[in-house]
């Protein structure tokens, strides 16, 4: 502002000098020079007022962007304000705000990670998740290795190893209890050691979910396929197929994660779709009175795998967290129980099994729909830090709040 005043004052001085020189040659020149000087001063006042108005508008825009979490735009406006303002104006206040945001406290980085980036629409296909999920620079969300994910992997694969040891002993028809226990211990030790060596630097939740789900899905695939297409003629052959399916599923889960990089929520969504489609298919077959074993297991095999493949394709667009999927599953379980109980209470002891299955199927469907609707805001960002910046006549007011 001092620079502007100096320039305007110098211009006024030049105008006054010129008019004074003209006043020496013309009558009434002195009064004309006074009018010119007054006009120049008025112009200078208007110019200064316009500059101050523009600076105040810029300051307010930067403050609003900061309050709504658009830190990059707020920084740009504050930097523009400091570059175009004089040290005695709003530029000093903008400079202090930038010092707070970019200072050693790291407040700007904290708010940048916790505040929502501008307005969000409910139900939009954005990848939103909590806990270990952090926004990357390109706007996507990626997972970081966690100790909980490693613990889940080690525990599940240790149990997997124990089951493989028992199955291996069953295939060899072990009769002594010491042999069975020894085989289970060796299998558990192999699962524990392998999972620990696999994750020396930690493991991501999605990686753990993909591997563990692959183990279970592999066993289900072999079991349902064996009963549907009558591959196994004896219990020994069925157990052998189960072992092969478990190992192949575990390896397939690890490879699938390396290629697709799913999050824990996406894997949970695929698992949920597989489970509930199979349950509803089984209830539908029971209602229809279909009793043939191969028909039942063929339908279960086809529906479950088709549901898993379909949901795996759409999982990234739905972008649900693991917690939300679990809430929807719980709603479906409760809905199935309520539906079956409603039929039993209203019909009494004379109710048929098909009617109970109808009530349970309707309850599960309603529970899935209601759970999905009620948890629609579950994955929205929940900033633990809030900040408000308000300009005042003598400076500004900065308030920061945090929840612990």
N, C-alpha and C positions, 0 to 999 in steps of 0.2 A: 504494500500500500504506500510505503514511503516513496518507492520508485515512481509510482503512478503520480503521486502528488508533486514530486520534483519535476517530472516531465510536463505536467499540466501547468505548474507554476512558471516554468521556463517559457512555455508557449505563451502564457498570459503576459509575461514580461516582454517578450518580443512584440506581441500585438500592441502593448501599451507604448513601447518605444516608437513603433511606426506611427501610431496615431498621434503621439506627442509631437513628432516631427512634422506631421501634416497640420497640426493645430497652430504651429508657428506661422503658417502661410495663409490660413483661412480663419475668418471670424467664427467664433463659437466652436473652434476646434477642440478646446479643452473639454467642453461638455460632451462632444462626440467621443473623445477618448475614454471618458468615464463610462459611457454606455457600452462601449466595446469591451472594456475590462469586466464590467458586471456580467455581460453576456458570456464571456469566456469562463468566469467563475461559476456561473450557473451550469454551463456545459460540463465543467469539471466535477461539480457535485453530482449531476445526473450520472456521469460515467462511473464515479466511485460507487454510487448506489447500485448500479447495474452489476458491477463486479462483485460487491458484497452479496447481492441476491443470488448470483450464480454460484458463489462459493457455499452459501448456506444451503442451497438446493442440492449441491453435490455432497455436502456433509450429511444431509438428511438421507439421501439415497444410499450412501455408504453405510449409515447406521441401520437402515432398514434391511439391507442385504445381510449385515452382520447378525441382526436379530433373527432372521429367517434361516440362518445356517449357510448362506451362499458366501463362504469366506473368500473364495478366489476373486469374485466380483467386488466384494467389499474391500479387499486389499488393493485392487486396481484403482478403485475410486479414491481411497485414502492416499495412495501414492500420487495420483494425479493432483489431488488437493495440496499435498506438500510441495509438489513441483511448481505449481502455478500460484501459490499464495505467498504473501510476505510473512516473515517470522512472527509478526505481531498479530496475525489474524487466525483464522480457523486452521491454518496449516500446522500451527504448533500443537493444537489438540489432536489433529489427525496423526501427527508424528508420534505423540505419546501413545495413541491407540495401537499404532504399528509396533512400537517398542514393547507393549504389553503382549501383543499376539506373537511376536517373533522373538521375545526375550528368552532368558534362560529357564523360565518356568515352563516353557513348552505349551502354553495355554492354547495357542493357535492350532498346534498339531492335535491336542486333546479334543478340542471342539470339532476339528475337521473330521475326526474319526467317530465322534459320538453324536453330533447333530445331524438331523436328516438333511439331505442335499436338496433343498427346495421342496415344493409341494409334491405329495404323492397321492395317487388315486387308489382307492380301495379296489382290490381285485385286479389290479394291473399285473401283467406278467413280468414282474421284476424279481430278481433273485435276492430274497430277503431272508436272513437267518441270524441267529444270535450266538452267544457263547463264543465258540472258537472260530466263527466265520467273520472275516474282516474284509472290508472293501479294498480291492486292488486299485491300482492307478488307472486302469482302463475302464473302471466302473463295474466290473464283474466282481463276484464274491468267490473267494477261495478259502480253503480250510487250512489250519495250521496243526502240526502234530501236537497231541495232548497225551498226558499220562493216563487219563481215563481210557482213551482209545487203545493204548497199548495194553492196559490191564484187561480190557474186554477181549482183546485178541488172544492174549496169553491164556486167560481162563477158559475161553471157549475151545481153543485148540488143544489145551491140556485134556479137557473132557472128551474132545474128539479123539485124541490119542488113546485114552482109556477105553472108549467104545470100540475103536479099531482093534485094540488088543484082545478084548473079549470076543469080538467077532472072529478074529483070526484063530483064536483058540476053539471057537465053535466049529469053524470049518475043518480044523484038524481033529475035531471030536476029542478034545481033552477031557479026561475023566477025573483027574486028581484036582483037588481044590488049590493045592500049591502051584500047580501049573497055570491054572486060570488066574490066580492072583498075580503071579509073576508076569504073565503076559499083559495083564492090565497095567501093572506098574511100569513095565518097559514101554508100553504104548503111551502112557501119560508122560513119562520122561522124554520120549521122542517129541511129543507135541509141545511140551514146555520148552525144551531146548531149541527146537526149530523156530517157534514163534519169537523167542528172545533173540536169536541170531538174525531173524528177519527184520527186527525193529530195533537196532542198536541206537539209532538217533530219534526214536519215537515214531509214531504212526498217526496218520490222519483219521478222523472219525469215519469218513466215507470209505477209506481203505479197509478199516476193520469191518465195517458193515458189509462191504462187498465180499470179503473173504469168508466171513462167518455165514453170511446168507448163501454163498456158493456151496458151502459144506452141506447145509440143510437142503438146499434146492437139488443138489446132486443126489442125495439119498432119496428125496421124494420122487425125482425123475425115474430112478431105477426101480423103486418100489411100485409106483403106479404103472409104469410101462410093463413090468414083469407080470402084474396081475391083469393088465388090459390085453396084452398080446400073448400071455401064457409062455413067457420065456423060461421061467424057472419051474422045473418039475419036482424039485425037492427043496427042503428048507436050507440045505447046504448051498445049493445053487443060488437061492434068493439072498442068502447072507453074503455070498461072494459078490453078487451084483451090487449089493448095498455098499460093500467096502470099495468097490471100484467107483461107484457113483460119488461117494463121499470124497475120495481123493481127487477124482476128476473135477468135481464141483469146487473144491477148495482152490485148485490150480486155475480153474476157469474164472473164479471170482477175482483172484489176484491179477490175471491178465486183463479182465474186463475193466478193472480199475485203472490199470496203466494206460489203457486205450481211451476210455470214455471219461475218466476222472469224475465220477459221480460224488455228490455229497451224501452225508448220512441220511438227510431227509429224503433225497431221491431214492436211495436204496430202501428206506423204510416204506416209502409210498409204493414201490414195486412189490414188496413183500405183502403189504396190506391188500393190494388189489388181488394178488395171487390167492391169499387166504380166503378173503370174503367171496370171491367168485367161486372158489371150490365149495365153500360152505353152502352158498345159495344154490349151486348146481346140485349138490347132494340132497338138499331139502326138496328141490323141484323134482328130482328123480323119485324121492320117497313119496311125494304127493301123487305123482303119476302112477305109482304102483309098480315101477320097474324093479325087478328082483334079480335079474341076470347079472352075475358078477362081472363078466367081461364088458357088458354094456355100461355098467356103472363106472368102472375104472377107466374105460376108454373115454367117456365123457369128462370125467374128472381130470384125466391126463391132458386132453386137448384144451379144455377150458382154462385150466390153471396156467399152462404154458402160453396160450394165446393172450391171456390177461397180462402175464408177466412181460411178454414182448411188447404189447401195446402200451402199457404204462411206462415201460422203460423208454419208449420213444417220446412220450409226452411229459415225462417227469421233469425235464429241465425247464419246460415252459410253465408248469404248475408251480414250481419253486416253493415247496413246503419244507418246514423244518421237521426234524425228527419228533420234537415235542408235540407239534400240532397233529402229526399222524397218529401218535399214541393216544391223544385225546379223542380223535375220531374213532379209533379202534375201541376205546373204552365206551364211547357212546353207542357203537354198534352192538357190543356185548350186552350192555344194559337194555338196549332196545329189543334184542332177541329174547332176553329173559322176561321183559315186561309183556311182549306180545304173546309168548307162550303162557304166562301166568294169567293174562286177561282171558284167554280162551278157556283155561282150566277153571277159573273162578266163575265165569258166566255159564259154561255148559255143565259143570259138575263132573261126576264120575262117569257119566255116559258119553263123554267126549271121545272121539276117535283120534288115533295117532296122526292121521292126515290133517285134521283140523288144528292140532297143536303145531304141526310143522308149518302150516299156512300162517298161523299167528306169529310164529318165530321168524319166518322169512319176511313177513311184513314189518315186524319190529326191527329187524336188522337193517332193512332198506331205509326205514324211517330214521333209525339211529345214525346211519351213515350220512344221510342228507342233513339232518339236524345238526350233527356234530360238525360237518363241513361249514354250515352257515354260521353257527355260533362262534367258531374259531377263526372267522375270516380276518380278524384284526390281530390274531395271535402273533404273527411274524412281523408286524410293523415295528420300526425302530423305537426303542425306549431309551432316549438319551438320559444318562445319569447326571449330566452337567447342563445347567441352563444359565444363560447370560443375557442381560439386558443393558443396552447402552442408550442413554437419553441425553441430548444436548440441553444445556441450561444457559442462562444469560452470562454467567461467569465462567463457564467451562463445560463440563459434562459429568454425568453420573453413571458409573459402571457398577452393576450388581452381578454377582456370580453366586449360583447355588448348586449344591451337589448332594446326591443321595448316597448314603453308605450302607 
